[in-house]
Amino acid sequence: MIWNFTKMHGVGNDFVVLDGVRQSIQMTPERARAIAHRQFGIGADQILLVEEPTHPEADFRYRIFNADGSEVEHCGNGSRCFVRFVHEQKLSGRNPLKAEIATGLIILKEHEDHTVSVKMGQTRFTPDAIAFDTTDLASTQQGEDTLWVLPLPNHDQVTLSVVGISNPHVVQVVEDIATAPVLEQGPLIESHPRFKNRVNAGFMQIVNTHEIKLRVYERGAGETLACGTGACAAAVAGIRRGLLQSPVTVHTQGGDLIIDYDHQEIEMTGPATTVYSGSIDIDKLVASIPTQVLNP
Ligand SMILES: N[C@H](CCC[C@H](N)C(=O)O)C(=O)O
């Protein structure tokens, strides 16, 4: 079966975007892994699928699959690419657009310069919001934020803010982003048994009250050049800790995002870039990849 796709990125967080409105796209975890594979496939951090909505107020449904095949609740950088894709492919001229994600609606507006602002939907800060088992864990208060002290299997101990932006995030403050133990601690946090649905692990350096540097070890994708929901989580965690004030410029390895937070709702603004379009025979692609690679 031939699938037309468009390769896009949001500050270096890269995606394969599929039109599931005018094409019949039956996505599976195995197919998502095949498409996302950097050597055997097209290569992407996530796969974004645009579908007809099921929510009466939504213009489209927006589904997200990580490179490991897991379907997840939200993708901030992807949402900006989603709205640019919908407009470029003339699926709709509506602006702003309402997109249905796993936990509700998000509102997206594309600007003249093709940057996009996204009202990110619900944000929660309690451990149950991210399926985090904090039984017997030490905690401490900083500003209005509760920080959880999590021992790691490598005997490090990390102090984490909890932020649920539909998808689950924990954020820690580091002195120097360049030497932050992202690749050492990231996997241990992402798959820690206390996170029942795994978690995205953010590492932020405070530059000043309106700027941070951020790296994120993403659930289901590893370290990416940028993470939109991770940028929102870090900015809001810093504001709640009393370390930051809105708006916050988040410097990621792939570029900058602007996060506005009024203690009610988060609005993220940043670019969305179309790289190329192509087509792929999905059945041939899956068949071409050794089983031990596709299903490790
Ligand atoms: N890895 C994330 C999904 C992608 C989020 C990220 N790419 C963004 O821009 O928000 C998760 O499993 O929750």
PDBQT file of the ligand as one rigid body, heavy atoms in Angstrom, charges set to zero:
ROOT
HETATM    1  N1  LIG A 301       8.055  11.568  23.521  1.00  0.00    +0.000 N 
HETATM    2  C1  LIG A 301       6.793  12.208  23.928  1.00  0.00    +0.000 C 
HETATM    3  C2  LIG A 301       5.930  12.550  22.677  1.00  0.00    +0.000 C 
HETATM    4  C3  LIG A 301       6.589  13.606  21.784  1.00  0.00    +0.000 C 
HETATM    5  C4  LIG A 301       6.769  14.917  22.506  1.00  0.00    +0.000 C 
HETATM    6  C5  LIG A 301       7.725  15.924  21.875  1.00  0.00    +0.000 C 
HETATM    7  N2  LIG A 301       8.332  15.561  20.623  1.00  0.00    +0.000 N 
HETATM    8  C6  LIG A 301       7.097  17.323  21.802  1.00  0.00    +0.000 C 
HETATM    9  O1  LIG A 301       7.462  18.113  20.913  1.00  0.00    +0.000 OA
HETATM   10  O2  LIG A 301       6.266  17.607  22.702  1.00  0.00    +0.000 OA
HETATM   11  C7  LIG A 301       6.013  11.247  24.846  1.00  0.00    +0.000 C 
HETATM   12  O3  LIG A 301       6.219  10.034  24.751  1.00  0.00    +0.000 OA
HETATM   13  O4  LIG A 301       5.194  11.763  25.635  1.00  0.00    +0.000 OA
ENDROOT
TORSDOF 0
